[in-house]
Amino acid sequence: MGRHAVPDPATTLGTGEPVRRRWLPRLLRQAAFRRYWSAQTVSLFGDEVSTLAIPLLAVLMIDAGPAQMGYLTAAALMPNLLFSVIAGAWVDRYPHKRRVMIAADVGRALLLAAVPVLWWMQVLTLPQLYVVAFAVGTLAVFFEVAHSSLFVALVVRSDYIEANTLLNGARAMSSVAGPSVGGVLVQVLSAPVAVLADVSSYLASALLLTRVDATEYRPTTRERGLGIAAGLRYLARSVILRSVLLGSATLNLFNFMFAALFVLYVTTDLGVSAGTLGAVIGVGAVGGLFGAAITGRLTRRFGVGATLVAAFVMFPAPLILVPLAAGPRPVLLAMLFAAEFGSAVGVMMLDITAGAVQTAATPESMLARVQGAKRTVNYGIRPIGALLGGVLGATMGLQPALWIATIGALTGGLWIIFSPLPRLRDLPQVETEQRPDPASVGG
């Protein structure tokens, strides 16, 4: 199996058949991947808790207003725009990606641990929260760009879909359970104490990653000389990567237009209470688990390309039910639930298939660079979409703006349809005719 992980010897006997953990999916019977997946799962769950706890701490403990909440959100997102490309270039040169991830986990744990300490000392301020959010976001960038390189060191190419299914299934479970647990912790123990749950999750993730045994790719001298813009250049020249990125960016633009208006429209124009809306969203998020369960079967039955095209439609199409929602209250709520559930199925299908396709089509020596370039584009487009949504909602009304957002999001699939991707039965090969630009190599 080369550089990739081998099954855990403790789970095999004579014939090599598993004698323990038979109920586990095949990949989770491999010790290295199981620890890697467990690290991701516990960290994602902690993230969902703090995503709720930090804003609530700012509002309830420091009396943050709308502008301050905007600054806090911006501080957390800004590192994606500032550092993704730089982090990708550095991580590709550094031979120990797992160490980067461990250091990022420990650093984020220490930063977040400072929040309840400062609060208990009664010296916590909003500027301190901004700094923590920005620093945590910066370390998250380094963690995420290193993530794909460790992934390919643990997973053979034929298992990319299955592995992405397990990872995104964990993300879906975290999205369903995390906010609920976070809300209970804030309610019962207070927001500062709830933040400690995320601290614990990062420390657990770091500990698990220290026990992951994987032989990581070592860049050659020439590969270490690739410039910062090499990832962007490769993305621009690869028809497969370029099509997926442009489709995702288009979808993100219109989806964040939708997200900026959704809560306001449902609570004001449709008259749905905050509690009811939260329940609809929470139950609808179960669709992500369903999406994770069916994606592997769909790729085997219809092919990777066809499943990817379907995902680009399935993610935004159900949201058309939101501007359509009308009628008696049970009917209206059923339409909102169907929109949330169907969209959650689609986004999970998209995350799994697009992630596998992009990993398979990227040279191993450039995984972090390409990941950094993708994050810059995809995260850069999101605030633009939110601003456009606000402008359209204010000028033409919420419902017409939602129609534009939902229909516009469907156009993201055109980048996929008019590309080689629909014809893909299996994962693509790296486009070997693509060579790094000589201009990007050197001192």
C-alpha positions as CSV (number, residue, x, y, z in Angstrom):
1,M,0.0,0.0,0.0
2,G,3.0,2.2,-0.3
3,R,2.9,5.4,1.8
4,H,-0.6,4.8,2.9
5,A,-1.9,3.5,6.2
6,V,-2.2,-0.3,6.7
7,P,-5.0,-1.9,8.7
8,D,-4.6,-2.0,12.4
9,P,-2.8,-5.2,13.3
10,A,-4.8,-5.4,16.5
11,T,-8.0,-5.9,14.4
12,T,-6.7,-8.8,12.2
13,L,-6.1,-12.4,12.8
14,G,-4.4,-15.0,10.6
15,T,-6.6,-14.6,7.6
16,G,-6.4,-10.8,7.9
17,E,-10.1,-10.6,8.5
18,P,-11.3,-8.1,11.1
19,V,-12.0,-9.7,14.5
20,R,-13.0,-6.5,16.3
21,R,-14.9,-3.4,15.3
22,R,-16.8,-5.3,12.6
23,W,-19.6,-2.7,12.9
24,L,-17.2,0.1,11.8
25,P,-16.9,1.3,8.2
26,R,-13.9,-0.3,6.5
27,L,-11.7,2.8,6.6
28,L,-12.4,3.3,10.3
29,R,-10.9,-0.1,11.0
30,Q,-7.5,1.4,10.0
31,A,-5.9,2.9,13.1
32,A,-4.3,5.9,11.4
33,F,-7.4,7.0,9.5
34,R,-9.6,6.3,12.6
35,R,-7.6,8.6,14.7
36,Y,-7.4,11.2,12.0
37,W,-11.2,11.0,11.5
38,S,-11.8,11.2,15.3
39,A,-9.6,14.3,15.5
40,Q,-11.7,16.0,12.8
41,T,-15.0,14.9,14.4
42,V,-14.2,16.2,17.9
43,S,-12.8,19.4,16.6
44,L,-15.8,20.1,14.3
45,F,-18.1,19.5,17.2
46,G,-16.2,22.0,19.4
47,D,-16.3,24.5,16.6
48,E,-20.1,24.3,16.4
49,V,-20.3,25.0,20.1
50,S,-18.0,28.0,20.1
51,T,-19.7,29.4,16.9
52,L,-22.7,29.9,19.1
53,A,-20.9,30.6,22.4
54,I,-18.5,33.3,21.3
55,P,-21.2,35.6,19.8
56,L,-23.5,35.0,22.8
57,L,-20.7,35.9,25.1
58,A,-20.1,39.1,23.2
59,V,-23.8,40.0,23.3
60,L,-24.7,38.8,26.8
61,M,-21.5,39.6,28.7
62,I,-20.0,42.6,26.9
63,D,-23.2,44.2,25.4
64,A,-22.0,44.1,21.8
65,G,-24.2,45.8,19.3
66,P,-24.9,45.1,15.6
67,A,-21.7,46.9,14.4
68,Q,-19.5,45.1,17.0
69,M,-21.0,41.7,16.0
70,G,-20.1,42.5,12.4
71,Y,-16.5,43.3,13.4
72,L,-16.3,40.1,15.3
73,T,-17.5,38.0,12.3
74,A,-15.2,39.9,10.0
75,A,-12.2,39.3,12.3
76,A,-12.8,35.6,12.2
77,L,-13.1,35.5,8.4
78,M,-10.5,38.0,7.3
79,P,-7.5,35.6,7.7
80,N,-9.0,33.4,4.9
81,L,-8.5,36.4,2.5
82,L,-5.2,37.5,3.8
83,F,-3.3,34.3,4.5
84,S,-4.7,31.4,2.5
85,V,-2.4,31.7,-0.5
86,I,0.7,32.4,1.7
87,A,-0.1,29.6,4.1
88,G,-0.6,27.1,1.2
89,A,2.8,28.0,-0.3
90,W,4.6,27.6,3.1
91,V,2.8,24.4,4.0
92,D,3.7,22.8,0.7
93,R,7.4,23.6,1.3
94,Y,7.3,22.2,4.9
95,P,7.7,18.4,5.0
96,H,5.7,17.8,8.2
97,K,2.1,18.8,7.6
98,R,0.8,16.9,10.6
99,R,2.9,19.0,12.9
100,V,1.3,22.1,11.4
101,M,-2.1,20.8,12.2
102,I,-1.1,19.8,15.8
103,A,0.4,23.2,16.4
104,A,-2.7,24.9,15.0
105,D,-4.9,22.9,17.3
106,V,-2.8,23.6,20.4
107,G,-2.6,27.3,19.5
108,R,-6.3,27.6,19.0
109,A,-6.9,25.9,22.4
110,L,-4.6,28.3,24.2
111,L,-6.2,31.3,22.5
112,L,-9.7,30.3,23.3
113,A,-8.8,29.3,26.9
114,A,-7.8,32.9,27.4
115,V,-11.4,34.1,26.9
116,P,-13.0,32.6,30.0
117,V,-9.9,33.4,32.0
118,L,-10.1,37.1,31.0
119,W,-13.8,37.1,31.7
120,W,-13.4,35.6,35.2
121,M,-10.8,38.3,35.8
122,Q,-13.4,40.8,34.7
123,V,-11.1,42.4,32.1
124,L,-12.5,40.9,28.9
125,T,-13.2,43.5,26.2
126,L,-14.5,43.4,22.7
127,P,-11.1,44.3,21.1
128,Q,-9.6,41.3,22.9
129,L,-12.3,39.1,21.4
130,Y,-11.5,40.6,17.9
131,V,-7.9,39.6,18.4
132,V,-8.7,36.1,19.6
133,A,-11.1,35.6,16.6
134,F,-8.5,36.8,14.1
135,A,-5.7,34.7,15.6
136,V,-7.9,31.6,15.8
137,G,-9.0,32.2,12.2
138,T,-5.4,32.5,11.1
139,L,-4.4,29.2,12.7
140,A,-7.5,27.6,11.1
141,V,-6.2,28.6,7.7
142,F,-2.9,26.8,8.3
143,F,-4.8,23.8,9.7
144,E,-7.1,23.5,6.7
145,V,-4.5,24.0,4.0
146,A,-2.4,21.2,5.6
147,H,-5.4,19.0,5.9
148,S,-5.6,17.7,2.3
149,S,-1.9,16.7,2.3
150,L,-2.3,14.5,5.3
151,F,-5.5,13.1,3.8
152,V,-3.7,11.8,0.7
153,A,-1.0,10.3,3.0
154,L,-3.7,8.2,4.7
155,V,-6.2,7.4,2.0
156,V,-5.6,5.6,-1.3
157,R,-7.1,7.2,-4.4
158,S,-9.9,4.6,-4.8
159,D,-11.2,5.5,-1.3
160,Y,-11.4,9.3,-1.7
161,I,-15.2,9.2,-2.0
162,E,-15.7,6.9,1.0
163,A,-13.2,8.9,3.1
164,N,-14.8,12.2,2.2
165,T,-18.2,10.7,3.1
166,L,-17.0,9.8,6.6
167,L,-15.4,13.2,7.1
168,N,-18.4,15.2,5.8
169,G,-20.8,12.9,7.7
170,A,-19.0,13.9,10.9
171,R,-19.4,17.5,9.8
172,A,-23.2,17.0,9.3
173,M,-23.5,15.3,12.7
174,S,-21.7,18.2,14.3
175,S,-24.0,20.7,12.6
176,V,-27.0,18.9,14.0
177,A,-25.8,18.4,17.5
178,G,-23.3,21.1,18.1
179,P,-25.5,24.2,18.2
180,S,-28.0,22.4,20.5
181,V,-25.3,21.3,22.9
182,G,-23.8,24.8,22.7
183,G,-27.1,26.4,23.5
184,V,-27.6,24.1,26.6
185,L,-24.1,24.8,27.8
186,V,-24.6,28.6,27.5
187,Q,-28.0,28.4,29.2
188,V,-26.8,26.2,32.1
189,L,-23.2,27.0,32.6
190,S,-22.7,30.4,30.8
191,A,-21.0,31.3,27.6
192,P,-17.5,31.5,28.9
193,V,-17.7,28.0,30.3
194,A,-19.2,26.8,26.9
195,V,-16.1,28.1,25.2
196,L,-14.0,25.6,27.2
197,A,-15.8,22.8,25.3
198,D,-14.0,24.0,22.1
199,V,-10.7,24.2,24.0
200,S,-11.1,20.6,25.0
201,S,-12.0,19.6,21.5
202,Y,-8.8,21.2,20.1
203,L,-6.6,19.5,22.7
204,A,-8.3,16.1,22.0
205,S,-7.7,16.7,18.2
206,A,-4.1,17.5,18.8
207,L,-3.6,14.4,20.9
208,L,-5.2,12.1,18.3
209,L,-3.1,13.6,15.5
210,T,0.1,12.9,17.4
211,R,-0.9,9.2,17.2
212,V,-1.5,9.2,13.5
213,D,1.2,7.2,11.7
214,A,1.5,8.4,8.1
215,T,4.5,8.8,5.7
216,E,4.0,12.3,4.4
217,Y,5.0,13.5,0.9
218,R,8.4,15.2,1.0
219,P,8.7,18.0,-1.6
220,T,11.7,18.1,-3.9
221,T,14.1,21.0,-4.0
222,R,12.4,22.2,-7.2
223,E,8.9,21.9,-5.7
224,R,10.0,23.8,-2.6
225,G,11.0,26.6,-5.0
226,L,7.5,27.1,-6.4
227,G,6.2,30.6,-5.9
228,I,3.2,31.8,-3.9
229,A,1.0,32.1,-7.0
230,A,1.7,28.6,-8.2
231,G,-1.6,27.3,-6.8
232,L,-3.6,30.0,-8.6
233,R,-1.7,29.3,-11.8
234,Y,-2.4,25.6,-11.6
235,L,-6.1,26.3,-10.8
236,A,-6.4,28.6,-13.8
237,R,-4.8,26.0,-16.2
238,S,-6.6,22.9,-15.0
239,V,-10.0,22.7,-16.7
240,I,-11.4,20.4,-14.0
241,L,-10.2,22.4,-11.0
242,R,-11.1,25.7,-12.7
243,S,-14.7,24.5,-13.5
244,V,-15.3,23.3,-10.0
245,L,-13.9,26.5,-8.5
246,L,-15.9,28.8,-10.7
247,G,-19.1,26.7,-10.1
248,S,-18.6,26.8,-6.4
249,A,-17.8,30.5,-6.4
250,T,-20.9,31.3,-8.3
251,L,-23.0,29.2,-6.0
252,N,-21.4,30.8,-2.9
253,L,-22.0,34.3,-4.3
254,F,-25.8,33.7,-4.6
255,N,-26.1,31.5,-1.6
256,F,-24.7,34.2,0.7
257,M,-27.1,36.7,-0.9
258,F,-29.8,34.2,0.2
259,A,-28.3,33.7,3.6
260,A,-28.2,37.5,4.3
261,L,-31.9,37.8,3.7
262,F,-33.3,34.4,4.8
263,V,-33.8,34.9,8.6
264,L,-35.2,38.4,8.1
265,Y,-37.7,37.3,5.4
266,V,-38.9,34.3,7.3
267,T,-39.4,36.1,10.6
268,T,-40.9,39.3,9.3
269,D,-42.7,38.6,6.0
270,L,-43.7,35.1,6.9
271,G,-44.2,35.7,10.6
272,V,-42.3,32.6,11.8
273,S,-41.0,32.9,15.4
274,A,-37.3,32.6,16.1
275,G,-37.8,29.4,18.1
276,T,-39.8,27.7,15.3
277,L,-37.3,28.8,12.7
278,G,-34.5,27.3,14.8
279,A,-36.3,24.0,15.1
280,V,-37.0,23.9,11.3
281,I,-33.3,24.6,10.6
282,G,-32.1,22.1,13.1
283,V,-34.3,19.3,11.9
284,G,-33.7,20.2,8.3
285,A,-29.9,19.8,8.9
286,V,-30.5,16.0,9.3
287,G,-30.6,16.1,5.5
288,G,-26.8,16.4,5.6
289,L,-26.6,12.9,7.2
290,F,-28.9,11.5,4.5
291,G,-26.8,13.1,1.8
292,A,-23.6,11.6,3.3
293,A,-25.3,8.2,3.4
294,I,-26.3,8.2,-0.3
295,T,-23.5,10.0,-2.1
296,G,-21.2,7.0,-2.3
297,R,-24.0,4.8,-3.7
298,L,-24.8,7.5,-6.3
299,T,-21.2,7.8,-7.5
300,R,-21.0,4.0,-7.9
301,R,-24.3,3.8,-9.7
302,F,-24.2,6.9,-11.9
303,G,-20.6,8.0,-11.8
304,V,-18.7,10.8,-10.1
305,G,-19.4,13.4,-12.8
306,A,-23.2,12.8,-12.9
307,T,-23.4,13.0,-9.1
308,L,-21.4,16.2,-9.1
309,V,-23.8,17.8,-11.6
310,A,-26.8,16.6,-9.5
311,A,-25.2,18.1,-6.4
312,F,-24.8,21.5,-8.0
313,V,-28.6,21.4,-8.7
314,M,-29.7,19.7,-5.5
315,F,-28.0,22.2,-3.2
316,P,-29.7,25.4,-4.4
317,A,-32.9,24.1,-6.1
318,P,-34.9,23.3,-2.9
319,L,-34.3,26.9,-1.6
320,I,-36.8,28.1,-4.3
321,L,-39.4,26.8,-1.8
322,V,-38.6,29.7,0.5
323,P,-39.8,32.6,-1.7
324,L,-42.7,30.3,-2.7
325,A,-43.7,29.5,0.8
326,A,-47.3,30.5,1.5
327,G,-50.6,29.1,2.7
328,P,-51.7,27.7,6.1
329,R,-49.1,27.6,8.7
330,P,-48.4,23.8,8.6
331,V,-48.0,24.0,4.8
332,L,-45.7,27.0,5.1
333,L,-43.5,25.3,7.7
334,A,-43.4,22.1,5.7
335,M,-42.1,24.1,2.7
336,L,-39.4,25.7,4.8
337,F,-38.4,22.3,6.2
338,A,-38.3,20.7,2.7
339,A,-36.1,23.6,1.6
340,E,-33.7,23.1,4.5
341,F,-33.6,19.3,4.3
342,G,-33.2,19.1,0.5
343,S,-30.5,21.8,0.5
344,A,-28.6,20.0,3.3
345,V,-28.7,16.8,1.2
346,G,-27.3,18.7,-1.8
347,V,-24.6,20.5,0.0
348,M,-23.3,17.2,1.5
349,M,-23.3,15.6,-2.0
350,L,-21.4,18.6,-3.3
351,D,-18.8,18.7,-0.5
352,I,-18.1,15.0,-0.8
353,T,-17.8,14.7,-4.6
354,A,-16.2,18.1,-5.3
355,G,-13.7,17.5,-2.5
356,A,-12.7,14.1,-3.9
357,V,-12.5,15.4,-7.5
358,Q,-10.3,18.3,-6.5
359,T,-8.0,16.2,-4.4
360,A,-7.6,13.6,-7.2
361,A,-6.9,16.3,-9.9
362,T,-4.3,18.1,-7.8
363,P,-0.6,17.1,-7.8
364,E,0.4,16.0,-4.3
365,S,3.2,18.6,-4.3
366,M,0.7,21.4,-4.7
367,L,-2.2,20.3,-2.5
368,A,-1.7,23.1,0.1
369,R,-1.1,25.8,-2.5
370,V,-4.3,24.8,-4.4
371,Q,-6.3,24.6,-1.2
372,G,-5.1,28.0,-0.2
373,A,-6.0,29.5,-3.6
374,K,-9.5,27.9,-3.4
375,R,-10.1,29.3,0.1
376,T,-9.1,32.8,-1.1
377,V,-11.6,32.7,-3.9
378,N,-14.5,30.9,-2.1
379,Y,-14.2,32.9,1.1
380,G,-13.6,36.2,-0.7
381,I,-16.8,35.9,-2.7
382,R,-19.0,35.3,0.4
383,P,-19.0,38.8,1.9
384,I,-19.6,40.2,-1.6
385,G,-22.7,38.0,-1.9
386,A,-23.9,39.1,1.6
387,L,-23.5,42.8,0.7
388,L,-25.3,42.3,-2.7
389,G,-28.1,40.5,-0.9
390,G,-28.5,43.4,1.5
391,V,-28.5,46.0,-1.3
392,L,-31.1,44.0,-3.4
393,G,-33.3,43.4,-0.4
394,A,-33.3,47.0,0.5
395,T,-34.0,48.3,-3.0
396,M,-36.4,45.8,-4.5
397,G,-37.8,43.9,-1.5
398,L,-36.9,40.7,0.3
399,Q,-38.9,38.2,-1.8
400,P,-37.7,39.5,-5.2
401,A,-34.1,39.5,-4.0
402,L,-34.6,35.9,-2.7
403,W,-35.8,34.9,-6.2
404,I,-32.7,36.3,-7.8
405,A,-30.5,34.5,-5.2
406,T,-32.1,31.1,-5.6
407,I,-32.3,31.2,-9.4
408,G,-28.8,32.7,-9.7
409,A,-27.3,29.9,-7.5
410,L,-28.5,27.4,-10.1
411,T,-26.3,29.0,-12.7
412,G,-23.2,27.7,-10.8
413,G,-23.9,24.3,-12.3
414,L,-23.4,25.7,-15.9
415,W,-19.7,25.8,-15.2
416,I,-19.8,22.0,-14.6
417,I,-22.2,21.1,-17.4
418,F,-20.1,22.7,-20.0
419,S,-16.9,21.0,-18.9
420,P,-15.5,17.5,-19.1
421,L,-16.8,16.7,-15.6
422,P,-20.2,15.3,-16.5
423,R,-18.5,12.5,-18.6
424,L,-16.4,11.4,-15.6
425,R,-17.2,7.9,-14.4
426,D,-14.4,7.7,-11.9
427,L,-12.2,10.3,-10.2
428,P,-10.0,12.3,-12.6
429,Q,-6.3,11.8,-13.1
430,V,-3.8,14.6,-12.4
431,E,-3.5,16.6,-15.6
432,T,0.1,15.6,-16.2
433,E,0.4,17.9,-19.2
434,Q,0.0,20.7,-16.7
435,R,3.4,21.8,-15.6
436,P,4.2,24.5,-13.0
437,D,5.0,27.8,-14.6
438,P,8.8,28.2,-14.8
439,A,8.2,31.8,-13.8
440,S,7.0,30.6,-10.5
441,V,10.1,28.5,-9.8
442,G,13.3,29.9,-8.4
443,G,14.6,31.9,-5.5
